[in-house]
Amino acid sequence: MKRQAAKARRYKRLREELRRWEKVLFASRYRELAKSIDAARARLAETRGRETAAAGRVAQAESDHARLRIEQAEAEGRAARSREDAHARELAINRLQQHQEFNRQQADALASRASQISIEIADLEARREPARLALESRRRRCGC
């Protein structure tokens, strides 16, 4: 009984430590994902701003087509580069989203495991109480 009680205390202590580490891991992953998302959003906003600026330059070049034919070609080149850059960033965002989904699936798996462990703990708790009552009863009978 003492060994079982010691094992139960050890199990509870280890489980609490596991939960602490899981919280640290989840918080770390959350911060990493949040930083990645924020960086991707900032890059996307920057790219959209450059694309908007390039589109404005293209529109201006078209309005003055006869006089600014060479500038128009350069502006179209810049716009194409901006679109390519936007496409590359979209691919990067897709990769980040896939990574985020993978991390979400891992978090779900960990949550499922935590739920299973909680059930195991509840089962151990349920078995502990009858054992405690039996031990208490024995102590009363022997007068210890």
C-alpha positions, 0 to 999 in steps of 0.5 A: 500500500505504501509503495502504491501510495508512493507510486501514485504520488510519483505519478501525480508529480510526474504528470504535473511536471509533464503538464508544465512542460507541455504548457511551455511547449505549447506557448513556445510553438504558439509564439513561433507561429505567431511570429511567423504569421506576423512576419508573413503578413508584414511581407505580404502588406509590403508586397501589396504596397509595392504592387500598388505603387507599381500599378500606379506607375504603370497607369501613369506611364499609359496615360503619357504613352507617346512621350513615356514609352521607355518608362512604361516598359520599365514600370511594367518590368517592375510590376512583373517583378512585384507579381513574381515576388508576390507569387513567391511570398504566396508560396511561402505563406502556403508553406507556413500555413501547411506548417501551421496545420501540421503544428495544429495537428500535433497540438490536437494529438497532444491534447488527445493524449492529455485527455487520455492521461486525465482519464487514467488519472481519474481512474487512479484517483477512483481506485485510490479512494477505496484503498485509502478507506480500506487502510483507514478501516484497518488502522481503526481495527488494529488501533494503530 
